[in-house]
Amino acid sequence: MTTYKQGFIVNKLLEKGGVVNKVATAYVKAGFNIRLKPDLPGVDLIAIKGSEKYCIKVLHEKKTYDENALKDFLASCREVGYTPVVVLYGSG
């Protein structure tokens, strides 16, 4: 069950479109506060709920990702002390 405010935020994110916004809506529905496009390299969004703090990277394109991209993401997460989460989105 979502609150009115969460529903409003979810609808705004879905209006904007995009895969990252769709992933963000799942975290909003779960009660997290989100920040899109943070100033951390390689991080797509940050989700915070109480003491749970996540840096999230969404992989949605059909391409190979090199180690350096993921290492930059992990380094950014360690720098701020958040738990890294990689979301694989898509059909293939």
For each residue, the residues with C-beta under 8 A, 3 or more apart:
1:
2: 6 7 10 28 29
3: 6 7
4: 7 8
5: 8 9
6: 2 3 9 10 28 29 31
7: 2 3 4 10 11
8: 4 5 11 12
9: 5 6 12 13 28
10: 2 6 7 13 14 25 28 29
11: 7 8 14 15
12: 8 9 15 16
13: 9 10 16 21 22 24 25 28
14: 10 11 17 21 22 25
15: 11 12
16: 12 13 21
17: 14 21
18: 21 22
19: 22 23 58 60 89 90
20: 23 24 36 44 45 58
21: 13 14 16 17 18 24 25 36
22: 13 14 18 19 25 26 89
23: 19 20 26 27 44 45 56 58 87 89
24: 13 20 21 27 28 34 36 45 47
25: 10 13 14 21 22 28 29
26: 22 23 29 30
27: 23 24 30 32 34 45 47 54 56
28: 2 6 9 10 13 24 25 31 32 34
29: 2 6 10 25 26
30: 26 27 49
31: 6 28 49
32: 27 28 47 48 49 52 54
33: 47 48 49
34: 24 27 28 45 46 47 48
35: 38 45 46 48
36: 20 21 24 44 45
37: 44 45
38: 35 43 45 46 55
39:
40: 43 46 55 76 77 79 80
41: 72 73 76
42: 57 69 70 72 73 76
43: 38 40 46 55 56 57 73 76 77
44: 20 23 36 37 56 57 58
45: 20 23 24 27 34 35 36 37 38 56 58
46: 34 35 38 40 43 53 54 55 56 82
47: 24 27 32 33 34 52 53 54 56
48: 32 33 34 35 52 53 54
49: 30 31 32 33 52
50:
51:
52: 32 47 48 49 83
53: 46 47 48 80 81 82 83
54: 27 32 46 47 48 82 83 84 85
55: 38 40 43 46 73 76 77 80 82 83 84 85
56: 23 27 43 44 45 46 47 85 86 87
57: 42 43 44 70 73 84 85 86 87
58: 19 20 23 44 45 87 89
59: 65 86 87 88 89
60: 19 88 89 90
61: 90
62: 90 92
63:
64:
65: 59 69 70
66: 69 70
67: 70 71
68: 71 72
69: 42 65 66 72 73
70: 42 57 65 66 67 73 74 86
71: 67 68 74 75
72: 41 42 68 69 75 76
73: 41 42 43 55 57 69 70 76 77 84 86
74: 70 71 77 78 84
75: 71 72 78 79
76: 40 41 42 43 55 72 73 79 80
77: 40 43 55 73 74 80 81 82 83 84
78: 74 75 81
79: 40 75 76
80: 40 53 55 76 77
81: 53 77 78
82: 46 53 54 55 77
83: 52 53 54 55 77
84: 54 55 57 73 74 77
85: 54 55 56 57
86: 56 57 59 70 73
87: 23 56 57 58 59
88: 59 60
89: 19 22 23 58 59 60
90: 19 60 61 62
91:
92: 62
